[in-house]
Amino acid sequence: MKQLRLALLGFGTVGQWLAEALHTRQAWLQQEFGLVVTLISVATAHHGLIYRGDGLDIPTLLDLVATRQPLTAHPKVTHWTNVLEGLQSTGGDILAEATGATIRNGEPGLSYIRAALALGMHVVTSSKGPVALAGRDLLALARAQGFQLRMESTVMSGTPVLSTIREGMAGTRIRAIRGLLNGTVNSILSAMALGQSYTEALAQAQAQGYAEADPTDDVEGDDAVAKTLILAAVAFDRTLAPEHVVRRGITSLTRKQVQQADALGKRIKHVASLRLLSLDGTEVSRATADQDITHTRLEARVEPIALPLSDPLARIDGLLNAIVIQTDTPAEVTVIGPGAGRFQAGQGVLADLIAIAKSS
Ligand SMILES: NC(=O)c1ccc[n+]([C@@H]2O[C@H](COP(=O)([O-])OP(=O)(O)OC[C@H]3O[C@@H](n4cnc5c(N)ncnc54)[C@H](OP(=O)(O)O)[C@@H]3O)[C@@H](O)[C@H]2O)c1
């Protein structure tokens, strides 16, 4: 039986879903994967970190949150107001990081992930910020320490894209990736394709709860840029900064432009793309990709593009996300699935946790 002591930082939507899943699927995890997970610490911004060496009781934690009581009311816990100090004092085998880390500086997740790797813990994270800004460095640090860092939920939530690239497509040389990585933007563009203006489509998305009151991160492409940076690290082992990504949002798209594309048999989609190019800017041939990728650069773009209907991305509508991965063999793989939602994000973290348990 594999025993894992889990530290969970962030007990909001994703953290609570994960804890509940670990509790309700306890017997099945043991039976199917020979895995016993003991939740030894939980942290939030308001309550700091609580620790109990023989395991926290998950129903009690969920009940405390539901009744708006402090987590410190859990019996027999040790408490740290400073979460980082608490983590450093209590450790564990694996950190699940699910705080609301920002894309601006990756914090607080970045410090938590670095601390956990330094402590000799495996890490799974659902926070885009840390891995968008420092994904390659963190992956290298984890490798050097002999531990794993996984981040399935950060791109297309729990739809298995990163594990498809890392495990399912291991051994192939990826030459390009194109994707629709933001469900809010895709739902707005889908509504515009049906005749709405940008303003109408955004208002509808906000009314339905798909778009934030301030939708800037989505509609200006910041969110898709962050996911593009994560893909650059995972699929191409390259570090890109946000300013390396050519970025155009969808705010200036007009109904007329969408209709004109439609008349030409095309659909306007907000496409995130990564493409290996030779240093002279030409496409990397299959042979070059196979032999020598040192003399290549990675082009990264997030922009509205009119796609022909024959393109697999052209017909992905609403909140769905999709990604097309182009390799030497097989030529092209498309993954389609939801890109947001608490179940999906929590499932991505759970899948990462099980993957680590199976291979460590
Ligand atoms: N929800 C989704 O559909 C989804 C999908 C994919 C990825 N993600 C990512 O997953 C992460 C978590 O998302 P969520 O929806 O669970 O967010 P959330 O509901 O806002 O929960 C965030 C949790 O992190 C805690 N936290 C914030 N700052 C902290 C700090 N400095 N130290 C310790 N804990 C801290 C918060 O504490 P308080 O409760 O005290 O504020 C809260 O418990 C985010 O990075 C999000 O972008 C979410």
The ligand as a Tripos MOL2 file, in Angstrom:
@<TRIPOS>MOLECULE
LIG
   48    52     1     0     0
SMALL
NO_CHARGES

@<TRIPOS>ATOM
      1 N1        -12.0030   27.0560  -10.1370 N.am      1 LIG1
      2 C1        -11.6370   26.6500  -11.3420 C.2       1 LIG1
      3 O1        -12.4560   26.3020  -12.2000 O.2       1 LIG1
      4 C2        -10.1660   26.5840  -11.7070 C.ar      1 LIG1
      5 C3         -9.7630   25.9270  -12.8880 C.ar      1 LIG1
      6 C4         -8.4090   25.8040  -13.1760 C.ar      1 LIG1
      7 C5         -7.4730   26.3870  -12.3530 C.ar      1 LIG1
      8 N2         -7.8740   27.0630  -11.2300 N.ar      1 LIG1
      9 C6         -6.8470   27.6860  -10.4030 C.3       1 LIG1
     10 O2         -6.7330   26.9900   -9.1620 O.3       1 LIG1
     11 C7         -6.3940   27.9120   -8.1370 C.3       1 LIG1
     12 C8         -7.4500   27.8250   -7.0500 C.3       1 LIG1
     13 O3         -8.6930   28.1580   -7.6210 O.3       1 LIG1
     14 P1        -10.0300   28.2130   -6.7640 P.3       1 LIG1
     15 O4        -11.1320   28.3760   -7.7290 O.co2     1 LIG1
     16 O5        -10.0430   27.0860   -5.8110 O.co2     1 LIG1
     17 O6         -9.7930   29.6010   -5.9750 O.3       1 LIG1
     18 P2        -10.5950   30.1170   -4.6930 P.3       1 LIG1
     19 O7        -11.9180   29.4530   -4.5680 O.co2     1 LIG1
     20 O8        -10.4980   31.5890   -4.7230 O.co2     1 LIG1
     21 O9         -9.7000   29.5810   -3.4720 O.3       1 LIG1
     22 C9         -8.3970   30.0280   -3.2590 C.3       1 LIG1
     23 C10        -7.9280   29.4920   -1.9240 C.3       1 LIG1
     24 O10        -6.5640   29.8660   -1.7570 O.3       1 LIG1
     25 C11        -6.4360   30.5010   -0.4890 C.3       1 LIG1
     26 N3         -5.3220   31.4360   -0.5120 N.ar      1 LIG1
     27 C12        -5.2510   32.6460   -1.1270 C.ar      1 LIG1
     28 N4         -4.0620   33.2310   -0.8530 N.ar      1 LIG1
     29 C13        -3.4130   32.3780   -0.0370 C.ar      1 LIG1
     30 C14        -2.1630   32.4220    0.6080 C.ar      1 LIG1
     31 N5         -1.3510   33.4680    0.4890 N.pl3     1 LIG1
     32 N6         -1.7900   31.3760    1.3740 N.ar      1 LIG1
     33 C15        -2.6060   30.3040    1.5330 C.ar      1 LIG1
     34 N7         -3.8150   30.1990    0.9520 N.ar      1 LIG1
     35 C16        -4.2050   31.2400    0.1850 C.ar      1 LIG1
     36 C17        -7.7780   31.1780   -0.2340 C.3       1 LIG1
     37 O11        -7.9160   31.4720    1.1360 O.3       1 LIG1
     38 P3         -9.1660   32.3360    1.6870 P.3       1 LIG1
     39 O12       -10.3620   31.4480    1.5200 O.co2     1 LIG1
     40 O13        -8.8290   32.5960    3.1000 O.co2     1 LIG1
     41 O14        -9.2160   33.5790    0.8350 O.co2     1 LIG1
     42 C18        -8.7070   30.0750   -0.7320 C.3       1 LIG1
     43 O15        -8.8500   29.0700    0.2640 O.3       1 LIG1
     44 C19        -6.3490   29.3040   -8.7920 C.3       1 LIG1
     45 O16        -5.0030   29.6100   -9.0960 O.3       1 LIG1
     46 C20        -7.1660   29.1280  -10.0560 C.3       1 LIG1
     47 O17        -6.7490   29.9940  -11.0850 O.3       1 LIG1
     48 C21        -9.2010   27.1530  -10.8810 C.ar      1 LIG1
@<TRIPOS>BOND
     1     1     2 1
     2     2     3 2
     3     2     4 1
     4     4     5 ar
     5     4    48 ar
     6     5     6 ar
     7     6     7 ar
     8     7     8 ar
     9     8     9 1
    10     8    48 ar
    11     9    10 1
    12     9    46 1
    13    10    11 1
    14    11    12 1
    15    11    44 1
    16    12    13 1
    17    13    14 1
    18    14    15 2
    19    14    16 1
    20    14    17 1
    21    17    18 1
    22    18    19 2
    23    18    20 1
    24    18    21 1
    25    21    22 1
    26    22    23 1
    27    23    24 1
    28    23    42 1
    29    24    25 1
    30    25    26 1
    31    25    36 1
    32    26    27 ar
    33    26    35 ar
    34    27    28 ar
    35    28    29 ar
    36    29    30 ar
    37    29    35 ar
    38    30    31 1
    39    30    32 ar
    40    32    33 ar
    41    33    34 ar
    42    34    35 ar
    43    36    37 1
    44    36    42 1
    45    37    38 1
    46    38    39 2
    47    38    40 1
    48    38    41 1
    49    42    43 1
    50    44    45 1
    51    44    46 1
    52    46    47 1
@<TRIPOS>SUBSTRUCTURE
     1 LIG1         1 GROUP 0 **** ****
